[in-house]
């Protein structure tokens, strides 16, 4: 199999496509923009979902946007602070954007998390982590873990009053799925330090992985309209530690020998993993390889790959999110029953 991209579109300038300019100091200028949505925390608002931004680490500009299904909690009895019977699962969510773009405030992720909060239902904590190349990996993983420790210690009432800390899931889409995976490995290794936060599983939505050798799906979909291969290569170049190639463990977990040992802890803890994607995603072969690796180790994995589709479809097209939320809802329910 040739690793070359043989197509007229292979001459695309990925910097121009992404509307970025490289600066001499290693930063980039982002000339494109993603619309943002402001949080709506006022309980007087009769919206289905309330949201509010809370700082985690001001020096690194790490914060969270919490989503609360407002109408639902008004209908439930949360008077007993000692009981989890009415409390909602806690989803800690990491947004996508190739590690280089977007925010927890980006409108597409705001809408996506709002939908999850209502349809699962759940309390969703969406994490604002540092972006590359200004802060290369593992900065995003560090921020992910710092946020988990913040959650376990927080006195934030939206979490202490309504979230079930014993039923937590780490979830991310695209680059956020990569972050959820590596944050999950770290959290499993230090699970005792996260009490009373109890993670039940990982939800990897179109997780973002790569490697030096091209897969069949990458070559077949090299000029995909959503994630072209040369654009993908540049995102990894900007995100990985300087000098690392795409077989670095942060990019290619199936090529790193240490990952199997770390996944053993997830197996021993009994965490379940859900991996979702589409066969129309150039990265689908990477995701299937990850599922196979985890199953070989003995981790309990559910996978759901749909025909056609594209990378990040349910975020890019909110009308497709309801079907995904049903899959996630079933996964959470089955995980709780098995606990």
C-alpha positions in Angstrom: 0.0 0.0 0.0 1.4 3.3 -1.0 1.6 6.0 1.6 1.4 8.8 -1.0 -1.6 10.9 -1.7 -2.1 10.8 -5.5 -4.7 13.4 -6.3 -4.9 16.9 -7.7 -6.1 18.0 -4.2 -2.8 16.8 -2.8 -1.4 20.2 -3.6 -3.7 21.9 -1.1 -1.9 24.3 1.2 -3.1 23.1 4.7 -2.2 26.5 6.3 -4.4 28.3 3.8 -7.1 25.7 4.2 -7.1 26.2 8.0 -6.7 30.0 7.7 -3.7 30.0 9.9 -0.2 31.7 9.7 2.9 30.3 11.4 4.8 32.8 13.5 8.5 32.7 14.2 8.0 32.1 17.9 6.1 28.8 17.3 2.7 30.3 17.8 0.1 30.6 15.0 -2.2 33.4 14.0 -5.8 32.1 13.5 -7.5 34.1 10.9 -10.7 32.0 10.8 -13.2 32.1 13.5 -15.8 29.7 15.1 -19.0 31.3 16.5 -19.3 31.3 20.2 -22.4 31.2 22.4 -22.6 32.9 25.8 -23.6 30.9 28.9 -27.1 31.3 30.2 -27.0 30.7 34.0 -30.1 32.6 35.2 -32.6 30.2 36.7 -35.3 32.7 35.9 -34.7 31.8 32.3 -37.3 29.2 31.3 -34.8 27.4 29.0 -34.6 23.6 28.8 -30.9 23.9 29.7 -29.0 26.3 31.9 -25.2 26.8 31.5 -22.6 28.7 33.4 -18.8 29.2 33.2 -16.6 28.5 36.2 -12.8 29.0 36.4 -10.5 26.0 37.2 -7.1 27.5 36.7 -7.1 31.2 35.8 -3.4 31.4 35.1 -3.8 28.8 32.3 -7.3 30.1 31.4 -8.7 26.6 32.1 -12.4 26.7 32.9 -15.5 24.6 32.5 -19.0 25.3 31.1 -21.6 23.3 33.1 -24.8 22.3 31.5 -27.9 21.6 33.6 -31.2 20.2 32.3 -33.3 23.0 34.0 -36.8 21.8 33.4 -36.0 18.2 34.5 -34.4 19.1 37.8 -37.4 21.4 38.6 -39.6 18.3 38.3 -37.4 16.0 40.4 -36.9 15.8 44.2 -33.3 16.8 45.1 -34.2 17.5 48.7 -32.2 14.5 50.1 -28.5 15.5 49.8 -27.4 12.1 51.0 -29.1 10.1 48.2 -28.0 9.6 44.6 -31.3 8.2 43.6 -32.4 11.3 41.7 -29.0 12.6 40.8 -27.9 12.7 37.2 -24.9 11.0 35.6 -21.9 13.3 35.2 -20.4 13.7 31.8 -17.0 15.4 31.7 -16.7 16.4 28.0 -13.7 17.5 26.0 -14.4 19.4 22.7 -12.8 18.7 19.4 -10.9 21.0 17.0 -7.7 19.1 16.2 -6.1 20.3 19.5 -5.6 23.7 17.7 -9.1 25.2 17.4 -12.4 25.8 19.2 -13.5 26.3 22.8 -16.0 25.0 25.3 -17.9 28.2 24.3 -17.9 27.3 20.5 -21.6 27.3 19.4 -21.5 23.8 17.9 -20.2 22.3 21.1 -22.6 24.4 23.2 -25.5 23.1 21.2 -24.2 19.5 21.3 -23.7 19.5 25.1 -27.0 21.2 25.7 -28.7 18.4 23.8 -26.9 15.7 25.8 -27.9 17.4 29.1 -31.6 17.1 28.1 -31.7 13.9 26.2 -29.6 11.6 28.3 -30.3 13.4 30.8 -27.0 14.3 32.5 -25.0 17.1 34.1 -22.4 17.9 31.5 -19.1 19.6 32.3 -17.4 20.8 29.2 -13.7 21.6 29.6 -11.8 24.6 28.2 -8.3 23.3 27.8 -5.1 24.9 26.4 -4.6 24.7 22.7 -1.6 23.8 20.5 0.8 24.8 19.2 1.1 27.4 21.9 0.6 24.6 24.4 1.5 21.3 22.8 0.5 17.9 24.1 0.4 16.8 26.9 -0.9 20.2 28.1 -4.5 19.3 27.2 -4.2 16.0 29.1 -2.8 18.0 32.1 -5.8 20.3 32.0 -8.1 17.4 31.7 -6.8 15.9 34.8 -6.6 19.1 36.7 -10.3 19.5 35.9 -11.1 16.1 37.3 -9.4 17.0 40.6 -11.2 20.3 40.6 -14.6 18.5 40.2 -13.8 16.1 43.1 -13.1 19.0 45.4 -15.6 21.6 44.1 -18.3 23.3 46.1 -20.0 24.4 42.9 -23.7 23.9 43.7 -24.8 22.8 40.3 -22.5 19.8 40.7 -22.9 19.1 44.4 -26.7 19.4 44.3 -27.5 17.6 41.0 -24.6 15.4 39.8 -24.0 11.8 40.8 -20.3 11.7 41.5 -20.4 7.9 41.7 -21.6 7.8 38.0 -19.0 9.8 36.0 -18.1 9.3 32.3 -15.2 10.9 30.5 -16.3 11.8 26.9 -14.8 13.6 24.0 -15.3 14.1 20.3 -12.4 14.0 17.7 -9.4 15.5 19.5 -11.5 15.5 22.6 -12.0 11.8 22.2 -8.2 11.5 22.2 -8.1 13.6 25.4 -10.8 11.5 27.1 -8.8 8.3 26.3 -5.5 9.6 27.7 -7.2 11.3 30.6 -8.9 8.0 31.3 -5.5 6.2 31.4 -4.2 8.8 33.8 -7.3 8.7 35.9 -7.2 4.9 36.1 -3.6 5.0 37.3 -4.5 7.4 40.1 -8.1 6.4 40.8 -7.7 6.6 44.6 -6.9 10.3 44.4 -10.2 11.1 42.6 -12.5 9.9 45.4 -15.5 10.6 45.7 -15.5 11.0 41.9 -16.0 7.5 40.5 -15.5 7.0 36.8 -17.6 4.3 35.2 -16.3 4.5 31.6 -15.1 6.3 28.6 -17.2 7.6 25.6 -15.0 8.1 22.6 -16.9 9.9 19.8 -15.0 9.8 16.5 -11.7 9.7 18.5 -8.7 11.4 16.9 -5.7 9.1 16.4 -3.1 8.7 13.7 0.1 7.0 12.7 3.0 7.2 10.2 1.8 4.4 8.0 -1.4 5.3 6.1 -4.5 3.2 6.7 -6.8 2.1 3.9 -9.5 4.6 5.0 -7.0 7.5 5.1 -5.9 6.8 1.6 -9.4 6.2 0.3 -10.7 9.4 1.9 -7.5 11.4 1.5 -9.4 14.4 0.1 -12.4 14.2 2.4 -14.3 17.5 2.6 -14.3 17.5 6.4 -10.8 16.2 7.2 -8.3 16.1 4.4 -5.2 14.0 5.0 -2.7 16.9 4.5 -4.7 19.1 6.9 -4.8 16.2 9.4 -1.0 15.8 9.1 -0.5 19.5 9.9 -2.8 19.4 12.9 -0.6 16.6 14.3 2.6 18.5 13.5 1.3 21.5 15.5 0.1 19.4 18.4 2.7 16.7 19.1 5.9 17.5 21.1 8.4 19.1 18.8 10.4 16.4 16.9 7.8 13.7 17.5 6.3 11.8 14.5 2.8 10.4 14.2 3.8 7.1 15.9 4.2 9.0 19.2 2.0 7.5 21.9 -0.2 10.6 22.0 -1.1 10.0 18.4 -0.9 6.2 17.9 -1.8 4.2 20.9 -1.6 0.9 19.0 2.1 1.5 18.3 3.1 2.3 21.9 4.0 -0.7 24.0 3.2 1.0 27.3 -0.5 1.5 26.5 -1.4 -2.1 26.9 -0.2 -2.1 30.5 -2.1 1.1 31.3 -5.2 -0.3 29.7 -4.9 -3.3 32.0 -5.9 -1.0 34.9 -9.0 0.1 33.1 -9.9 -3.6 32.7 -9.3 -4.3 36.4 -11.4 -1.4 37.4 -14.3 -2.7 35.3 -14.6 0.5 33.3 -16.6 0.2 30.1 -15.6 2.0 26.8 -17.9 3.1 24.0 -16.4 4.0 20.7 -18.6 5.6 18.0 -17.9 6.6 14.5 -18.7 6.4 10.8 -17.2 4.4 7.9 -17.1 7.7 6.0 -14.5 9.1 8.4 -10.9 8.9 7.1 -9.9 7.9 10.7 -12.3 5.0 11.0 -9.6 2.4 10.6 -7.6 3.9 13.5 -10.7 3.7 15.6 -11.4 0.1 14.7 -7.7 -0.7 15.5 -8.1 0.8 18.9 -11.3 -1.2 19.6 -9.5 -4.4 18.6 -6.5 -3.5 20.9 -8.8 -2.9 23.9 -10.8 -6.1 23.3 -7.6 -8.1 23.1 -6.6 -6.8 26.5 -10.0 -7.7 27.9 -11.5 -4.3 28.3 -15.3 -4.3 27.9 -15.8 -2.3 24.8 -18.9 -1.4 22.8 -18.4 -0.1 19.3 -21.0 1.6 17.0 -19.9 2.5 13.5 -22.5 3.8 11.1 -22.5 3.6 7.3 -21.4 6.7 5.4 -21.3 9.8 7.5 -18.2 11.9 8.2 -15.8 12.9 11.0 -17.6 14.7 13.7 -21.0 14.5 11.9 -23.2 14.8 15.0 -21.5 18.0 16.1 -21.5 19.5 12.7 -25.1 18.5 12.0 -27.2 18.8 15.3 -30.1 16.9 13.6 -27.9 13.8 13.7 -27.2 14.1 17.4 -30.4 12.5 18.7 -29.4 9.0 17.4 -26.0 9.3 19.1 -27.6 10.4 22.4 -29.8 7.3 22.3 -26.6 5.1 21.9 -24.9 7.0 24.8 -28.0 6.8 27.0 -28.2 3.0 26.5 -24.5 2.7 27.3 -24.8 4.6 30.5 -27.9 2.6 31.6 -26.2 -0.7 30.9 -23.1 0.4 32.7 -25.1 1.5 35.8 -26.9 -1.9 35.8 -23.7 -3.8 35.6 -22.1 -1.8 38.5 
